[in-house]
């Protein structure tokens, strides 16, 4: 069973930064698009950033210019560098693939932006 394990969340003040990591098991990782999603309290889970196997990226307008997604295929890991964080970025963050079905969701990592 493929596993996705997110880490790196925490409590940060507005304007601060965090770097999230997602470690994936399995040999498929390098050939699929990966993405970061977030689910604020009481809201649906939305895709905020994605990266293709070759490194092409796309971002939601709400995070463009502040978040950077990257991947290390040798380590089966995808990252999300989050800068200039805002209170509205508070959410549980998950990784998964927006183009490949069947990857079980991990537990996510909580990001709280508050003074």
Buried (B, 14 or more C-beta within 10 A) or exposed (E): EBEBBBBBBEEBEEEBEBBBBBBBEEEBBEEBBBBBBBBBEEEEBEBBBBBEEEEEBBBBEEBEEBBBBBBEEEEBBBBBBBBEBBEEBBBBBBBBBBEEEEBEEBEBBEBBBEE
